Amino acid sequence: MKLKAFSVSQVNNYIKRILQCDPLLTNIYVKGEISNIKYHGYGNIYFTLKDENSRLNCFISYENSKNLKYVLDDGMEITASGYINVFEKNGTYSLNIVDIQMEGVGNLHIAFEKLKEKLEKEGLFDISKKKKLPSFPKYVAVITSETGAAIRDIIKTIQNKNTYVDIYVFPCLVQGQYAGSDISRAIKTVNDLFSHVDIIILGRGGGSLEELWPFNEEVVARSIYESKIPVISAVGHETDFSISDFAADVRAATPTAAAEIAVPNINDLKLRTNKIKYDIDNYMTKKLTEESNRLKQHDFRVIKNILEHKYQNRALVSNQYIKNIHLQVSEKLLLNKSAMDKYHTLLESLNPEHIMERGYAAVLDIDGKFIRSIDKVIKGDHINIMLTDGKIQSVVELTEKIEKTT
């Protein structure tokens, strides 16, 4: 009996269908240590999960990697949840990871440092990009748990310092699997719908590293960095530092300290204002008294005589200036009149009429132009001879050129 042969593809496909139908392998949790991790350019993540006896290939798609709460690295102990999938082409199988839980505080510290290093390189902690807190905020948004001690401490501290500030509370989860995305959503909500808010206080009370971890998630850090409203981060106790502290514009040691930083103390402002007013009043009173005393020291009759004397001196000087100006103008006018008389006599001597009275005449062609040379006329030309009492119209009969003697 001849047995039927299966193709490689059929075998791999059959194995894949069997694995996909196994209820244990479709939703499985696997604990192990990460090794040979590789971040693909498309956003996928590949690594091996190992223990002391075996290894398991793991794959995280780009869609699932976006939701990771940790930056993964070799040597980390994790618990990965997902399903077993067969890659038919190569006949290999892997754990397709949907979510990851970190094992141990040491691994959380590694994840913290890896994310801190990554975001720092991207410039999310750049001091030059930190926004300055307004000196006199009117609206403060508080993002925290509505049932924790932090919200009570913040509201009480602000109201004790400044009753002119309006406080908006945006409740959110501050620990647990969904806290990071909830915090991020709250920050974006304030920016999008309450853009008139002056300051955001983001915080919660103390807790373990695992409990505070949402404030170490990348999604929270990026939301803080992208906020157009200044953010004060106040997470845990004084010794606790979170990624949100580095991304925020200002870090406060505690939620109460954040409230202290956020708003000025009205009583202090009133004291300062009263002190300034008191100093101004004292200064003006002192100056008025000094000026009054200085004026009392002067005899107004003496001042009047001095001013009159100065006026008389100025009047004499002014009159002298006026006389000097009149004298200079008169001299100029006499000089100009003498010159004008001289030019008038010269012009009269050159008057053509006076020359004609001595027997001279002016000869013009029929166009009225003076004839200055015999070369300008020929026999038969009509000319006009101008005398002092009239003109003679003539016809040229003869021209005779006279040679000039040198």
C-alpha positions in Angstrom: 0.0 0.0 0.0 1.4 3.3 -1.1 1.2 6.1 1.4 0.2 9.6 0.3 3.1 12.2 0.6 2.4 15.7 2.0 4.1 18.8 0.9 6.2 20.9 3.3 3.7 23.7 3.1 0.9 21.3 4.0 2.7 20.0 7.0 3.5 23.5 8.3 0.0 24.6 7.7 -1.4 21.6 9.5 0.9 22.2 12.5 -0.2 25.9 12.5 -3.9 25.0 12.6 -3.3 22.5 15.4 -1.4 25.2 17.5 -4.0 27.8 16.8 -6.8 25.5 18.1 -5.0 24.7 21.3 -6.7 26.9 24.0 -3.5 27.0 26.1 -1.3 28.3 23.3 -3.8 31.0 22.1 -3.5 32.9 25.4 -0.4 32.0 27.2 1.9 33.6 29.8 5.6 32.9 29.5 8.3 33.9 32.0 12.0 34.2 31.0 15.0 36.4 30.3 15.4 38.6 27.2 18.4 38.0 24.9 19.4 39.0 21.4 16.8 41.8 21.3 16.5 43.6 17.9 14.4 46.7 17.1 13.3 46.5 13.5 13.1 49.7 11.4 9.4 49.2 10.9 8.8 49.2 14.7 8.6 45.4 15.2 10.7 43.9 18.0 12.4 40.5 17.8 14.2 38.7 20.7 14.6 35.3 22.4 13.1 34.5 25.8 15.2 31.9 27.6 15.6 30.1 30.9 18.4 27.7 32.1 17.2 24.9 29.8 15.5 26.3 26.7 14.8 29.2 24.3 11.7 30.6 22.7 11.6 33.0 19.7 9.4 36.1 20.4 7.9 38.7 18.2 6.1 42.0 19.1 4.3 43.8 16.2 4.5 47.6 15.7 0.9 48.0 16.9 1.6 46.2 20.2 5.0 47.8 20.7 3.4 51.2 20.8 1.5 50.2 23.9 4.5 48.8 25.8 5.2 50.4 29.2 8.8 49.5 29.2 11.9 49.9 27.0 13.2 46.4 26.7 16.8 45.3 26.9 18.9 42.1 27.1 19.0 40.5 30.5 15.6 41.7 31.7 13.3 39.2 33.4 9.8 39.5 32.0 6.4 37.7 31.9 5.1 38.0 28.3 1.5 37.3 27.4 0.4 36.4 23.8 -0.1 33.4 21.5 2.0 30.8 19.6 2.1 31.4 15.9 3.8 29.3 13.1 5.7 31.0 10.4 4.9 28.6 7.5 7.5 29.7 5.1 10.4 28.8 7.4 8.6 26.1 9.5 9.4 28.0 12.7 7.2 29.1 15.5 7.3 32.1 17.9 5.5 33.7 20.8 3.6 36.7 19.4 3.6 39.0 22.4 0.6 41.3 23.2 1.7 42.6 26.6 4.6 42.4 29.0 4.9 42.6 32.7 8.3 43.3 34.3 9.7 40.9 36.9 11.6 42.5 39.9 12.6 46.0 40.9 16.0 45.6 39.3 14.5 45.1 35.8 12.3 48.2 36.4 15.4 50.2 37.1 17.0 49.0 33.9 13.8 49.9 31.9 13.8 53.3 33.7 17.3 54.1 32.7 16.8 52.9 29.1 13.8 55.1 28.6 15.5 58.0 30.3 18.5 57.7 27.9 16.2 57.4 24.9 14.1 60.4 25.6 17.1 62.5 26.7 18.7 61.9 23.3 15.5 63.0 21.6 15.6 66.3 23.5 12.5 65.8 25.7 14.5 66.9 28.8 16.2 69.9 27.2 16.3 72.7 29.7 16.1 75.4 27.0 12.7 74.2 26.0 11.2 74.3 29.5 8.2 76.7 29.8 8.3 79.4 32.5 5.5 79.3 35.1 3.3 82.4 35.1 3.8 84.7 38.1 0.1 85.2 38.8 -1.9 82.2 37.5 -5.7 82.4 37.5 -6.5 78.9 36.5 -4.7 75.7 37.8 -5.5 72.2 36.5 -4.8 69.3 38.8 -4.4 65.8 37.2 -4.4 63.0 39.8 -6.6 60.5 41.5 -9.8 62.0 42.9 -9.6 59.8 46.0 -6.0 60.1 46.9 -4.4 62.3 49.6 -2.5 64.3 46.9 -5.6 66.1 45.6 -6.7 67.1 49.1 -3.2 68.4 49.9 -2.9 70.4 46.6 -6.4 72.0 46.9 -5.9 72.9 50.6 -2.4 74.4 50.0 -3.6 76.5 47.1 -6.7 77.8 48.9 -4.6 78.7 52.0 -2.2 80.7 49.8 -4.5 82.2 47.2 -8.3 82.4 47.1 -8.2 84.2 43.7 -7.2 81.0 41.8 -9.7 78.7 40.2 -8.8 75.0 40.5 -9.9 72.4 37.9 -9.6 68.8 38.9 -9.2 66.1 36.2 -9.5 62.7 37.8 -7.4 59.9 36.3 -5.9 56.5 37.2 -2.5 56.9 38.8 -1.5 53.2 39.0 -2.2 50.0 37.2 -2.2 48.8 33.6 -4.2 51.6 32.1 -3.0 54.5 34.2 -0.3 55.8 31.7 -2.8 56.2 28.9 -5.4 57.8 31.3 -2.8 60.3 32.5 -1.8 61.1 28.9 -5.5 61.5 27.9 -6.0 64.0 30.8 -3.1 66.1 29.8 -4.3 66.3 26.2 -7.9 67.1 27.3 -6.7 70.1 29.3 -4.7 71.4 26.4 -7.4 70.9 23.8 -10.5 71.9 25.8 -9.2 74.1 28.6 -6.4 76.1 26.9 -7.0 79.1 29.2 -5.5 77.1 32.1 -2.2 78.6 33.2 -0.6 75.7 35.0 -1.0 71.9 35.1 -0.1 70.0 38.3 0.5 66.3 37.6 1.1 64.1 40.6 0.3 61.5 43.2 1.4 60.5 46.6 4.2 58.1 47.4 4.3 54.4 46.6 6.6 51.6 45.4 8.4 51.7 42.0 5.8 49.4 40.5 2.9 51.7 41.8 4.6 54.8 40.5 5.5 53.2 37.1 2.7 54.9 35.0 4.6 58.2 35.5 7.7 56.4 33.9 5.8 55.5 30.7 6.8 57.0 27.4 3.3 58.0 26.5 3.1 60.2 29.6 6.5 61.8 29.0 5.6 62.7 25.4 2.2 64.2 26.5 4.0 66.4 29.0 6.6 67.5 26.5 3.9 68.3 23.9 1.7 70.3 26.4 1.4 74.0 25.5 0.6 74.6 29.1 3.4 74.5 31.7 3.5 71.3 33.7 4.6 70.7 37.3 5.4 67.1 38.0 4.9 66.0 41.7 5.2 62.3 42.0 5.8 60.4 45.2 8.1 61.5 48.0 11.1 63.9 47.9 13.6 61.1 47.0 11.4 59.6 44.2 12.3 60.6 40.6 10.1 59.7 37.6 10.5 60.2 33.9 7.6 62.7 34.1 9.8 64.8 36.5 12.5 65.1 33.8 9.9 65.8 31.0 8.0 68.4 33.0 8.8 72.1 33.0 9.2 72.1 36.8 9.7 69.2 39.2 8.3 69.4 42.7 9.4 67.1 45.5 5.8 66.4 46.6 2.2 67.3 45.6 2.1 69.9 48.4 5.4 71.4 47.2 3.8 71.7 43.7 0.9 73.7 45.1 3.4 76.0 46.9 5.3 76.5 43.6 2.3 77.0 41.4 0.6 80.1 43.0 1.9 83.2 44.9 0.8 83.8 48.5 -1.8 86.6 48.5 -1.0 87.6 52.1 2.7 88.0 51.1 1.7 90.0 48.1 -0.5 92.3 50.3 2.3 92.8 52.7 4.8 93.6 49.9 2.2 96.0 48.3 1.6 97.8 51.6 5.3 98.0 52.2 5.9 99.6 48.8 3.0 102.0 49.4 4.4 102.9 52.8 7.8 103.5 51.3 6.4 105.7 48.5 4.3 107.8 51.0 7.4 108.3 53.3 9.5 109.3 50.3 7.0 111.8 49.0 6.4 113.3 52.4 10.1 113.7 53.0 10.7 115.3 49.6 7.8 117.7 50.0 9.1 118.7 53.5 12.6 119.3 52.1 11.3 121.4 49.2 9.0 123.4 51.5 11.9 124.1 53.9 14.2 125.1 51.0 11.6 127.6 49.7 11.1 129.1 53.2 14.8 129.9 53.4 14.6 132.3 50.5 13.5 136.1 50.6 11.0 136.5 47.7 11.8 140.3 47.6 15.4 139.6 47.0 14.5 137.0 44.3 12.2 139.6 42.7 15.0 142.2 42.6 17.4 139.7 41.1 14.9 138.7 38.4 14.2 142.4 37.6 17.9 143.2 37.4 18.4 140.2 35.1 15.5 141.3 32.9 16.8 144.9 32.6 20.3 143.6 31.7 18.8 141.4 29.0 16.7 144.3 27.7 19.8 146.5 27.4 21.6 143.8 25.5 18.7 143.2 23.2 18.3 146.9 22.4 22.0 147.1 21.6 21.7 144.1 19.3 18.8 145.8 17.5 20.8 149.0 17.0 23.7 147.1 15.7 21.5 145.3 13.2 19.9 148.5 12.0 23.3 150.1 11.5 24.6 147.1 9.6 21.5 147.1 7.4 21.8 150.8 6.6 25.5 150.5 5.7 24.6 147.6 3.4 21.8 149.6 1.7 24.2 152.6 1.1 26.8 150.3 -0.5 24.2 148.6 -2.7 22.8 152.0 -3.8 26.2 153.3 -4.8 26.8 150.1 -6.8 23.4 150.4 -8.5 24.1 154.0 -9.5 27.4 153.0 -11.0 25.8 150.2 -13.0 22.9 152.5 -14.1 25.4 155.1 -15.5 27.3 152.3 -17.4 24.1 151.0 -18.9 22.9 154.4 -20.0 26.2 155.0 -21.7 25.7 151.8 -23.7 22.1 152.7 -24.7 21.8 152.4 -28.5 19.5 155.5 -28.7 22.2 157.7 -27.2 24.7 156.3 -29.7 22.3 157.0 -32.6 21.9 160.6 -31.3 25.5 161.1 -32.2 24.8 160.3 -35.9 25.0 156.5 -35.9 22.3 154.2 -37.4 21.4 150.6 -37.1 20.9 148.4 -40.2 18.4 145.5 -40.2 17.4 142.9 -42.8 13.8 142.4 -43.8 13.4 139.9 -40.8 14.5 142.5 -38.3 17.9 141.1 -37.6 20.9 143.3 -37.2 23.4 143.4 -40.2 26.9 143.4 -38.7 28.9 142.7 -41.9 28.8 143.6 -45.6 29.1 140.0 -46.3 25.5 139.5 -45.1 23.9 141.5 -48.0 24.1 141.5 -51.8 22.9 143.8 -54.4 19.1 144.0 -54.6 18.5 143.1 -50.9 15.9 145.2 -49.0 17.2 146.7 -45.8 15.9 149.0 -43.1 18.0 151.8 -41.7 17.0 152.7 -38.1 17.5 156.2 -36.9 16.5 157.8 -33.6 13.3 159.3 -35.1 12.3 156.6 -37.6 13.5 154.1 -40.3 14.5 154.2 -43.9 13.6 151.4 -46.3 16.3 151.0 -48.9 17.5 148.6 -51.7 21.2 147.7 -51.9 22.7 149.0 -55.1 26.3 148.6 -54.4 28.5 146.9 -51.7 32.1 147.9 -51.1 34.2 146.2 -48.5 36.7 148.3 -46.6 39.9 146.5 -45.6 40.8 146.9 -41.9 44.2 148.2 -41.1 46.1 146.5 -38.4 
